[in-house]
Amino acid sequence: MTDDGQALLIDIPSVSPVSQQAERLFHGRGHVYPAYEHVLIDWLSPVALITLYKPVEAEDLKQLAQRLFSSIIDCHSVQVQYRYLKHAPFELLQGDAIEQTIIEENGLKYKITLGRAQNTGLFLDMKNGRQWVQEHTQNANVLNLFSYTCAFSIAAIAGGAKQVFNIDMSRTSLTTGRDNHRLNNQDTGKVKFDALDIFKSFGRIKKHGPYDLLICDPPSFQKGSVDIQRDYKKIIRRIPDFMLPNGLLMLCLNSPELDAEFLKQTVKEECADCQYVTEVEAPEIFINAIQSKGLKVLIYRYSG
């Protein structure tokens, strides 16, 4: 039970039969549900994944797992990830020990891995961002910085991009990205994968340009490589080197400590030829009661 005596969760949505569509079922981190800010629940067919950011009573967790297992159609496994513990370990609570699965989103497929790393392979709050990319990449040359498992790249190729250049420091993530393209029967001849430190590779990045669309979705902080409050400006000031005139920019910010105004001010100071176009909102369930803490996705056009 929580401190106010409520059950751990009040309502659990049902998922349609044989659905592989990934979705967040409960988003306590949005600060909309008092006393539940530490709880997330995702549907990664056929797995229901509970993520905890602080401890809960073992009996409460067991009951929640049982409710999920019995109420979600086609749920074969309920697992929990303890994000407040070192290495963010996973534990099987109910059903089968599933370590990999294939999910769908907007008609595209993605490989999900459970228990091997802190993140599963797809950030569900970026669903609308991937849809926007798919709608704006016809015949485009796309630069995908901090590409992780290349979900934006898959959306871009699905949208008719002529080429995508994916850059990430993790070779393992890029290998998963290549697998994701193959899952979707996409032509990998249109896709490049490079395991690079972006901040040491601006010349190599420029070589594959100029680009019609730049996607930048950096981590907030990675020890020894990225501090986005310090480093975002280094990318923004390189936009004239990378972009075609009238090219589009998707600039993302995940840090709860930095608001959209930080990103807008950085663009204003470092590349005045960029004009703000719009903001891509996260799916409704991710809307944050404290707006500055949620995901920020800003679209700009480079006038050049």
Secondary structure, 3 states (H helix, E strand, C coil): CCCCCCCCCCCCCCCCCCCCECEEEEEHHHCCCCCCCCEEEEEECCEEEEEECCCCCHHHHHHHHHHHHHHCCCCCEEEEEECCCCCCCEEEEEECCCCEEEEEECCEEEEEECCCCCCCCCCHHHHHHHHHHHHCCCCCEEEEECCCCCHHHHHHHHCCCCEEEEEECCHHHHHHHHHHHHHCCCCHHHEEEEECCHHHCHHHHHHCCCEEEEEECCCCEECCCEEHHHHHHHHHCCHHHHEEEEEEEEEEECCCCCCHHHHHHHHHHHCCCEEEEEECCCCHHHCCCCHHHCCEEEEEEECC
